Amino acid sequence: MTTSQARSSRLVRNALHLGMGQVATTALTILLSAAIARTLGASDFGLLYIVTSITSFAYVFIDWGHAGYITREVARHPERTGELIGTAQAVRAGAAFAVCVPVVVITWLLGYDSRVMLYAVANILAWLPSFFVSAYSWVFRGHERMDYDAQLGIVLRLFSLIFTLICLAVGGRVLGLILISSASGCVALILARVLYRRLALPLRRVVWSTARELIQGGTPMLAHAVAVAVQPYLNANLLYKLAPAAVVGWYGVSWTIAGTLVAPSVILASAVYPLFSRAAGDCQHLQRVVRTTLRPLLLVATLGAVGTYLFADVAVALIYTEQRFGQAAENLRVFAPTLVLIYADMLFGSVLFAIGKAGRLAGVKFAAVVLTTGVGWVLIPVFQARYGNGGMGVLIAMGAGELLMVVASIVMVRETLDGRMLIDVARALVVAAATVVAIQSQPLSTPFVTIPLCILIFLALSFAVGLTDRKDVAALLEGLRWRAVTRSGDNLTGTSDAAANGPGTGTVQPVSPPVR
């Protein structure tokens, strides 16, 4: 097998592990949410939602951008694994207690009652075991053991569901659900330590100089995480102020489906981030890795965009009913081109994180937030007046922000790009356009026929124009095989086979590359 094929197969294997984990955790999360909502009722469920939102935003600062930084450093310097994970957990514990004070002050200033303040603080502390687990996930991703990362996610969600059902069965309400969440985190933490020992990684230890390094190194990534976290809240609040409540509901439905469509880009970016980190010291090697990644990304992104445009109404009608949420399909059709931009943004964002340009990326993201908010402020009333659906204006504004991100990212990573990548992009656009025309011109109407036909036409055209070839298929088949990462089984204290092929040995609300 050539080096390029080996690289592709590792990418496929990592993406498959993350993808299977994502599918399982998504299913468990849906069951968990349904059980809580049906038992608590609207009022208490709303209270829990507010508390969870406060906690989620607080943990952006507790994370402090460590996800991307630690994964990158572990990928480059595996011998530092012990000090990085041990120090990160110590810093995270201290930050969790420290952030409780501003959370209480801010919730009081916003007019929330004492119950919300108490629950928010309790939730922050209850989440600590789960977020200790995330530090192990970063390490496993840095060593390209995405299978272990997936196992942790599934176990965490599974025991969250089990303990939640028990809590609800004995009459537990909001506070009980908050407190019981720490139990599932402890179970996952036990598994994380077992897996860590199985890999024979260095002992965990706290190094105070490393703590300073984590704070300094994570700051640029923190800025980007804050910018990413702000945009969804601004979009929802703009729409709430400028459009009727039903329009907000349509937008919520469409964005829920869109989040599922975006998930593969997060998976792919997470899978390749360690490879980018190792190759960051060699421009030509990084260029080869980026091109190897771009081809499958274009395939998935354009197929997803084509399916979104053609079958948005099918998805909405199947899950939410056309009578109540039919307008959400129009939102998804408008969103389809933006989906391709988001995939490109995720790829280039991972490259920028790997080469140490997270600070510049954060600056661009803040500019994109301003642009998206401004364009949305203008377009929401226009689309509301003309089409009765201001949510379309939000999604077009989002596309403008993503376009700015992609253009700026291309400028910042231009040394890793070449003309063949531009040809691949052109091929993908031709295949997407041809597939849309072919499906819309045929007389069949049932989705049970048109959806498989769409996929077959898209793949056939991809082979015809060279977007996909036999090497990609061979890499897929090789990636499906289970292989140990090193010759010594699970022992990763030495250099992995992925690292051996690159010169650089010696990324996501995920590693986490930029998340949406």
C-alpha positions in Angstrom: 0.0 0.0 0.0 1.3 3.5 -0.9 1.7 6.2 1.7 -1.2 8.1 0.2 -3.5 5.0 0.4 -2.4 4.4 4.0 -3.2 8.0 4.9 -6.6 7.7 3.2 -7.4 4.5 5.0 -6.5 5.9 8.4 -8.7 8.9 7.6 -11.6 6.6 6.6 -11.1 4.4 9.7 -11.1 7.4 12.1 -14.1 9.0 10.4 -16.0 5.7 10.6 -15.3 5.4 14.3 -16.5 8.9 15.0 -19.4 8.5 12.7 -20.7 5.4 14.4 -20.3 7.0 17.7 -22.2 10.1 16.5 -25.1 7.9 15.3 -25.3 6.0 18.6 -25.1 9.1 20.8 -27.6 11.0 18.7 -30.1 8.2 19.1 -29.6 8.1 22.8 -29.8 11.8 23.2 -33.1 11.9 21.3 -34.5 9.2 23.7 -33.1 11.1 26.7 -34.7 14.4 25.7 -38.0 12.8 24.9 -38.2 11.1 28.3 -37.3 14.3 30.2 -39.7 16.5 28.3 -42.7 14.1 28.5 -42.2 13.6 32.3 -41.4 17.2 33.4 -43.9 19.0 31.3 -43.3 22.3 29.5 -42.6 24.5 32.6 -40.0 22.4 34.3 -38.5 21.4 31.0 -38.1 25.1 30.1 -36.4 25.7 33.5 -34.0 22.8 32.8 -33.3 24.2 29.3 -32.4 27.6 30.7 -30.1 26.1 33.3 -28.4 23.9 30.6 -28.0 26.9 28.3 -26.3 28.9 31.1 -24.0 26.0 31.9 -23.1 25.4 28.3 -22.0 28.9 27.8 -20.1 28.9 31.1 -18.2 25.8 30.0 -16.9 27.6 26.9 -14.7 29.5 29.4 -13.9 26.4 31.5 -12.7 24.7 28.3 -10.6 27.7 27.4 -9.8 26.3 24.0 -7.9 23.3 25.4 -9.6 20.8 23.2 -7.9 21.8 20.0 -4.6 22.7 21.7 -4.2 19.5 23.7 -5.1 17.2 20.7 -2.6 19.1 18.6 0.2 18.8 21.2 -0.5 15.1 21.8 -0.4 14.4 18.1 3.0 16.2 17.8 4.5 15.2 21.1 3.0 11.9 22.4 5.5 11.7 25.2 3.8 14.8 26.8 0.4 13.0 27.1 0.6 12.5 30.9 1.4 16.1 31.9 -1.1 17.5 29.4 -4.1 15.5 30.5 -3.3 15.7 34.2 -2.7 19.5 34.1 -5.8 20.1 32.0 -8.0 18.3 34.5 -6.6 20.3 37.4 -7.0 23.6 35.5 -10.6 22.6 34.5 -11.6 21.8 38.1 -10.3 25.2 39.3 -12.0 27.0 36.5 -15.3 25.3 37.2 -15.4 26.5 40.8 -14.1 30.0 39.8 -16.8 30.5 37.1 -19.6 29.9 39.6 -19.3 33.4 41.0 -19.7 35.3 37.8 -22.6 32.9 36.8 -24.5 33.8 40.0 -23.8 37.5 39.4 -24.9 37.5 35.8 -28.0 35.5 36.4 -29.0 37.9 39.2 -28.4 40.9 36.9 -30.5 39.3 34.2 -33.4 39.0 36.7 -33.5 35.2 37.2 -34.7 33.9 40.6 -32.6 32.2 43.2 -33.7 28.8 42.0 -32.1 29.3 38.6 -28.9 30.6 40.3 -28.7 27.5 42.5 -29.5 25.0 39.7 -26.9 26.7 37.4 -24.1 26.3 40.0 -25.2 22.8 40.8 -25.2 21.9 37.1 -21.7 23.4 36.5 -20.3 21.2 39.3 -22.3 18.1 38.3 -20.9 18.3 34.7 -17.3 18.1 36.0 -16.9 14.3 35.7 -18.2 14.4 32.2 -15.8 17.1 31.2 -12.9 15.2 32.8 -13.8 12.5 30.4 -13.5 14.9 27.5 -9.8 15.4 28.3 -9.3 11.7 27.7 -11.2 12.0 24.4 -8.7 14.7 23.3 -5.8 12.5 24.1 -7.3 9.5 22.3 -7.9 11.7 19.2 -4.4 13.0 19.3 -3.2 9.3 19.2 -5.8 8.6 16.4 -7.8 6.2 18.6 -11.2 7.6 17.6 -12.7 4.2 18.5 -12.0 4.8 22.1 -13.4 8.3 21.8 -16.6 6.9 20.4 -16.8 4.3 23.2 -16.6 7.0 25.8 -19.4 9.1 24.1 -21.7 6.1 23.8 -21.2 5.0 27.4 -21.7 8.5 28.7 -25.0 8.9 26.8 -26.2 5.4 27.6 -25.7 5.7 31.4 -27.2 9.2 31.3 -30.3 7.7 29.8 -30.4 4.8 32.4 -29.8 7.1 35.4 -32.3 9.7 34.1 -35.0 7.1 33.7 -34.4 5.8 37.2 -34.5 9.3 38.6 -37.8 10.1 36.8 -39.3 6.8 37.9 -38.7 7.6 41.6 -40.2 11.1 41.2 -37.1 13.2 40.6 -37.5 16.6 39.1 -35.1 19.3 37.8 -32.6 19.3 40.7 -32.6 15.5 40.8 -31.8 15.3 37.1 -29.0 17.8 37.6 -27.4 15.9 40.4 -27.8 12.5 38.8 -25.9 13.6 35.7 -22.7 13.4 37.7 -23.2 9.7 38.1 -23.1 8.9 34.4 -20.0 11.1 34.1 -18.3 9.0 36.8 -19.1 5.8 35.0 -17.6 7.1 31.8 -14.6 8.5 33.7 -13.9 4.9 35.0 -14.0 3.6 31.5 -11.7 6.4 30.3 -9.0 5.5 32.9 -9.2 1.8 31.9 -8.8 2.7 28.2 -5.9 5.1 29.0 -4.1 2.4 30.9 -4.7 -0.1 28.1 -2.8 2.1 25.8 0.1 2.2 28.3 0.3 6.0 28.1 2.4 8.1 30.5 1.2 8.6 34.1 -1.0 11.6 34.6 0.7 14.5 36.5 0.1 18.1 37.1 2.9 20.5 35.9 2.3 24.2 36.7 4.4 25.4 33.8 2.1 23.4 31.6 -0.9 25.0 33.2 0.4 28.4 32.1 1.1 27.0 28.7 -2.5 25.7 28.5 -3.9 29.1 29.4 -1.7 31.0 27.0 -2.0 28.4 24.2 -5.8 28.0 24.5 -6.6 31.7 24.5 -6.7 32.1 20.7 -8.9 29.0 20.4 -11.1 30.3 23.3 -11.8 33.4 21.3 -12.9 31.4 18.3 -15.1 29.2 20.6 -16.8 32.3 22.1 -17.5 33.7 18.6 -19.0 30.4 17.5 -21.2 30.2 20.6 -22.5 33.7 20.2 -23.9 33.3 16.7 -26.7 30.9 17.3 -28.1 33.0 20.2 -28.0 36.1 18.0 -29.7 34.4 15.2 -32.5 33.1 17.4 -33.0 36.4 19.2 -33.1 38.4 15.9 -35.7 36.2 14.5 -37.7 36.3 17.7 -37.7 40.1 17.7 -38.5 40.5 13.9 -40.8 37.6 13.1 -43.9 35.8 14.5 -43.4 32.9 16.9 -44.4 30.3 14.3 -41.5 31.5 12.1 -39.1 30.9 14.9 -40.5 27.3 15.2 -40.0 26.7 11.5 -36.4 27.9 11.8 -35.8 25.7 14.9 -37.0 22.7 13.0 -34.9 23.5 9.9 -31.8 24.1 12.0 -32.3 20.9 13.9 -32.2 19.0 10.6 -29.3 21.2 9.4 -27.3 20.3 12.5 -27.5 16.7 11.5 -26.3 17.5 8.0 -23.4 19.4 9.4 -22.3 16.6 11.7 -20.2 14.7 9.1 -18.1 17.8 8.6 -17.3 17.9 12.3 -16.5 14.2 12.2 -14.2 14.5 9.2 -12.5 17.6 10.6 -11.9 15.8 13.9 -10.5 12.7 12.2 -8.0 14.6 10.1 -6.9 17.2 12.8 -4.1 15.0 14.3 -2.8 14.3 10.7 -2.8 18.1 10.0 -1.0 18.7 13.3 1.8 16.3 12.5 2.2 17.6 9.0 2.1 21.3 10.1 5.9 21.6 10.0 6.2 20.5 6.3 4.3 22.6 3.8 4.5 20.1 1.0 3.4 17.2 3.3 0.5 19.3 4.7 -0.5 20.1 1.1 -0.8 16.4 0.3 -2.8 15.6 3.4 -5.2 18.5 2.7 -5.8 17.4 -0.9 -6.3 13.8 0.3 -9.0 15.1 2.8 -10.6 17.5 0.3 -11.8 14.9 -2.1 -14.0 12.9 0.3 -15.1 16.2 1.9 -16.3 17.5 -1.4 -18.1 14.2 -2.2 -20.0 14.2 1.1 -20.7 18.0 1.1 -22.1 18.2 -2.4 -24.1 15.1 -2.0 -25.6 16.5 1.2 -26.3 19.8 -0.4 -28.0 18.1 -3.4 -30.1 15.9 -1.1 -31.1 18.8 1.1 -32.2 20.9 -1.9 -34.2 18.1 -3.6 -35.7 16.3 -0.6 -36.1 18.9 2.2 -39.8 18.6 2.1 -39.6 14.8 2.5 -37.5 15.1 5.7 -39.7 17.7 7.2 -43.0 15.9 6.4 -41.6 12.6 7.8 -40.3 13.9 11.1 -42.4 17.0 11.9 -45.4 16.8 9.5 -45.9 19.1 6.5 -49.1 20.7 7.9 -47.4 22.3 10.9 -43.8 22.8 9.7 -43.9 22.7 5.9 -42.2 26.1 5.6 -39.1 24.7 7.2 -38.4 22.9 4.0 -38.0 26.3 2.2 -35.4 27.2 4.9 -33.5 24.0 4.2 -33.5 24.6 0.4 -32.0 28.1 1.0 -29.5 26.5 3.4 -28.3 23.9 0.9 -25.4 25.9 -0.7 -24.3 27.1 2.7 -23.8 23.5 3.7 -20.9 23.2 1.2 -19.4 26.4 2.6 -19.6 25.0 6.2 -17.8 21.8 5.2 -15.0 23.9 3.6 -14.9 26.2 6.7 -14.5 23.2 9.0 -11.6 21.8 6.8 -9.7 25.0 6.6 -10.4 25.8 10.2 -8.7 22.5 11.2 -5.7 23.4 9.1 -5.5 26.8 10.7 -5.7 25.3 14.2 -3.0 22.9 13.4 -0.6 25.5 12.1 -1.1 27.8 15.0 -3.3 30.5 13.4 -6.4 30.1 15.6 -6.1 33.7 16.8 -6.4 35.0 13.2 -9.3 32.6 12.6 -11.1 34.0 15.7 -10.7 37.5 14.4 -12.3 36.5 11.1 -15.1 34.6 12.9 -16.0 37.8 14.9 -16.1 39.7 11.6 -18.4 37.0 10.2 -20.6 37.3 13.3 -21.0 41.0 12.7 -21.7 40.5 9.0 -24.2 37.7 9.6 -26.0 39.7 12.2 -26.2 42.8 10.1 -27.3 41.0 7.0 -29.9 39.1 9.0 -31.3 42.3 10.5 -31.9 43.6 7.0 -33.1 40.4 5.3 -35.5 39.0 8.0 -38.1 41.7 7.5 -37.8 41.5 3.7 -38.4 37.8 3.5 -41.1 38.0 6.2 -43.0 40.6 4.1 -42.5 38.8 0.8 -42.7 35.1 1.6 -44.0 35.1 5.2 -40.9 33.3 6.4 -38.1 35.5 7.9 -36.1 32.4 8.7 -35.0 32.3 5.1 -33.3 35.7 5.7 -31.4 34.3 8.6 -30.0 31.4 6.6 -29.0 33.6 3.7 -27.2 35.8 6.2 -25.5 32.8 7.6 -24.3 31.9 4.0 -22.8 35.4 3.7 -20.9 34.8 7.0 -19.7 31.4 5.9 -18.5 32.8 2.5 -16.4 35.4 4.4 -15.0 32.6 6.6 -14.0 30.4 3.6 -12.5 33.2 1.5 -10.4 34.5 4.5 -9.4 30.9 5.4 -8.2 30.2 1.8 -6.1 33.3 2.0 -4.5 32.2 5.3 -3.8 28.6 4.1 -3.0 29.5 0.4 0.4 27.9 0.8 -1.2 24.5 1.4 -3.4 24.7 -1.8 -2.7 23.8 -5.4 -4.5 23.9 -8.8 -5.6 20.2 -8.5 -7.8 21.1 -5.6 -9.5 23.8 -7.7 -10.2 21.2 -10.3 -11.7 18.9 -7.7 -14.0 21.7 -6.6 -15.1 22.3 -10.2 -15.8 18.6 -10.6 -17.9 18.5 -7.5 -20.0 21.5 -8.6 -20.6 20.0 -12.0 -21.7 16.7 -10.5 -24.0 18.4 -8.1 -25.7 20.5 -10.8 -26.0 17.6 -13.2 -27.6 15.4 -10.5 -30.2 18.1 -9.6 -31.1 18.5 -13.3 -31.3 14.7 -13.8 -33.6 14.2 -10.8 -35.9 17.1 -11.5 -36.3 16.1 -15.2 -37.5 12.5 -14.4 -41.2 11.8 -13.9 -40.9 9.6 -10.8 -42.3 11.2 -7.6 -42.0 8.7 -4.8 -38.9 9.4 -2.6 -38.4 5.6 -2.1 -37.2 5.6 -5.7 -35.9 9.1 -6.3 -33.6 9.2 -3.3 -31.7 6.0 -4.2 -31.7 7.1 -7.8 -30.2 10.4 -6.8 -27.4 8.8 -4.9 -26.6 6.4 -7.8 -26.6 9.2 -10.4 -24.4 11.3 -8.1 -21.8 8.5 -7.6 -21.8 7.5 -11.2 -21.1 11.1 -12.3 -18.4 11.4 -9.6 -16.6 8.4 -11.1 -17.2 9.8 -14.6 -15.5 13.2 -14.0 -12.8 11.8 -11.7 -14.0 13.2 -8.4 -13.9 9.6 -7.1 -11.6 6.8 -8.4 -10.5 3.3 -7.5 -7.9 4.5 -5.1 -10.6 6.1 -3.0 -12.6 2.9 -3.0 -9.4 1.0 -2.0 -8.8 3.4 0.9 -12.4 2.9 2.0 -12.1 -0.9 2.0 -8.8 -0.7 3.8 -10.2 1.7 6.4 -13.0 -0.7 7.2 -10.5 -3.3 8.3 -9.5 -3.3 12.0 -5.8 -2.7 12.4 -3.8 -2.0 15.5 -2.3 1.5 15.5 1.2 0.2 16.3 2.9 -3.2 16.0 2.9 -3.5 19.8 -0.9 -3.6 20.0 -2.4 -0.8 21.9 0.9 0.6 23.3 1.0 4.2 22.0 4.0 5.5 23.9 6.1 5.3 20.8 5.5 6.7 17.3 2.3 5.6 15.6 2.3 4.4 12.0 0.6 7.6 11.0 3.3 9.7 12.6 6.0 7.6 10.9 4.9 8.7 7.5 5.2 12.4 8.4 8.1 14.6 9.4 6.3 16.5 12.2 6.4 14.0 15.0 9.0 14.4 17.7 -9.1 19.8 16.8 -14.4 20.1 18.5 -19.3 23.0 21.1 -15.0 18.9 19.5 -10.2 17.3 19.2 -12.1 19.8 18.5 -11.6 21.8 15.5 -13.9 24.7 15.0 -17.4 23.7 15.8 -20.6 25.4 14.7 
